Amino acid sequence: MAAAQFTLYMNNCNVTNAVRLALIDQGLDTCDSFLGFNDYDMKAVCKRMIQPGGTLSGRGAAAGRANRGTPVTFVAEINLRKACFYRKLHNRIQRPFVAAAATLILVNDVWADRFCEYYGHLHIKV
């Protein structure tokens, strides 16, 4: 159930299957996994998925080649950061999180309004 909800949420946020599987490899396998991460942490997770380090085993010319990781596009990274923020917001305001209702349009709106509680009087859209 949690894995299916995570897959649905990542699909709603336009995250590719390869990036979703790389997130699972990094230990983020449920929507609740986002609760322990902030924006800076999500940037670091994306960097770790792109450049995991180490070498891959192989034979002959392929022996000891660098592990290139999973390509994460800039848009996918931004969408992951938005997805993390949206999930944490629902936990903070004590609202139930429903992955099916969390569309990219809704997540984008929440992301765009993230500074309104601090700078609402200035009417700034970031």
N, C-alpha and C positions, 0 to 999 in steps of 0.2 A: 504494500500500500504506500509506504513512504517513498520507495524507489519510483513507483509509477507517478506519484505526485511531483517528485523532483524532476522526472523526465518531462512531464507536462509543463511545469513551470519554466524549465530551460527552453522548451520548444516555443512557449508563448513569448519568451524574451529574445527570440531569434538567435539562440546559441546553437552552434552546430553539434552534431552527434559526437564528433571527434573531441571537441572542447569539453563536452559534458563528460565523456569517458575520462579525459585527462583530469577533470575536477574530482571525479571519483577516485582516481589514482592518488590525488593529493589529500584525500580524506573528506572531501565535501560530497557526501552521498545522499543527504536529505536536505529539505528546505530549512530545517532547524539548524543545520550545520552553519548557516550564514549568521546565526545569532552571535557567534563568538568572534566575528570579523568586522573590522571597520574598513573604510575606504582605502586607507594605506595598505592594509593587509591584503585586500583584493588585488591591488596593483602588484604586490609582491607574489601572490599566488600565480597571477598571469605571467609574470616574469619567470617564475620557477617552472611553469608549464612549457614556456618557450625554450628556456635554457636549463634543463634539469641537471646538467653536468654528468660526468662519468663517461665511460666508453661502452660501446656495444661489442659483444663478442662476434667473432666471425672467423673465416678461414681465408688464407691467401691475402689478396690485396684489401679485402674488407676487414681484416683483423684489426682490432683496436681503433676503429673510427669513432669519432665524437658522437655523443648522443645529442641529436638536434631537437628532440622534444616534439611538441605539438604546436603547429602554427596557430597563434591566436591573433586575429585581426584587431585593429584599433576599435572598430565598431563592436566586436564581440567583447572586448575588455570593458568598454563603456557600459554595455548592456549587463554584464556581470556585476559591475559596481552598482548599477541602478537596481538590479534584482536583489542584491545584498541589502541595500538601503531600504527598499520597500519591505522586505521580510522583517528587518529589524524595527521598522516603524510600526508595523502591525503588532509586534510583541510589546513595544514601548507603550502604545496607546491601548493595549489590552483588547485588541480586536481579533476575532478568529481569522486565521489565514486560510484562504481557499485558493489553491493553485489555478483552478479552472477560471476563476474570476479575475485573476491577475494578468490582464492583457498588457502588451507592450505600450499601448496608448495610455493606460492608467498608470503604469510604472513610470513612463516619461513625465506625466503630469505631476506626480508626486516628487520626482527628482527635480523638476524645474522649480517647484515651490519649497525646496528644502531649506532655504534661507529666510523664508517669509516670517518664521517665528522670531528671528533675530532682527531682521531688517525690514519687517513688514511696513513700518511707517515711512520708508523711503520709496516704496513701490518699485523695487528693483527686481527684474527678472533675469536670472542667471542661466 
